[in-house]
Amino acid sequence: MKRSIFYLAALAAPLHAAPLDPAQIPAAAKWLVHADIEAMRASETGKAIFTRIETDHGAQLKAAKRMFSINPIADLNGITLFGDGKPEHAVALIHGNFDRTHLEELVAAADDYSKGTYSDLTVHNWEDKGSQQHAAFANDHLLVFSRQESLLHQALDTLKAGSSADPDPFFAAEGGKPLLAGSANLSGIDLPGDEARLLRMAKSLHLAANENAGRFTIRVGANTEDATQADRLRRMLDGVVAFAQAGDAKLDGLDLQSNVAVTGDKTGLDASVSLPVNEWITVMEKAADQEAKKQDKKK
């Protein structure tokens, strides 16, 4: 079998997962990205994205339904990705309504398939395009997947422990549940030298995207080493927003609101950009149209 279960996560990446549960994330994780498909389905942003996906990728959705007995838009409830900071080291927690028996029979036909047990759970191992893959059902509605067996085991241990964890207050801000949430301990992540200069100005980052009170808002929070770094980062982000407004015709005439401010003990930074939901959807559609044209030219 030449296609892995991870195809589901890739196909649903623009959609993402049920509410983020910090108790499911190992303490050793250096970064996470989470998306709330349930919240997306109830949002205007999500409805627009789902419509676009069905229009542009209807054939892939039907293929996924035939192969995996699952419709990623309707049947997936959540996807959380996290890792230990090393390149390509990641775990996917995929919440959904699965036909578990069908998926296990499907993966059993893969190249170099074997199965074992860990923590009283069946672990499936196989090869896909030269890479080893590992997956296990933590329960009938939660599939855990990783290319690194040690990370899979760590994730299963965390899920089995079932320890409570307080929600991150950053993600609770702005009302409602974030459609998309992410965080990173940058000091523990291997980043490319030149591309990491801006990121290296911060010790940690948080990101959340919300739809609330008729506006779509993207928020970024950062912690830095000192007040000088925080102010430097504030000025740089202010410049990025100003440059985008001046250089992107799609933003002309829009009710774009932005705020970048140093907060707390002067070593932290809060930034936000928001648009009315209808304007945000228009911007997304224009960007998607431009990308589609680029791809057509490459064919």
Secondary structure, 3 states (H helix, E strand, C coil): CCCCCHHHHHHHCCCCCCCCCHHHCCCCCCEEEEECHHHHHHCHHHHHHHHHHHHHHHHHHHHHHHHHCCCHHHHEEEEEEEECCCCCCCEEEEEECCCHHHHHHHHHCCEEEEEEEECCEEEEEEEECCEEEEEEEEECCEEEEECCHHHHHHHHHHHHHCCCCCCCHHHHCCCCCCCEEEEEEHHHCCCCCHHHCCHHHCCEEEEEEEEECCEEEEEEEEECCCHHHHHHHHHHHHHHHHHHHHHCHHHCCCCCEEEEEEECCCCEEEEEEEEEHHHHHHHHHHHHHHHHHHHHHHC
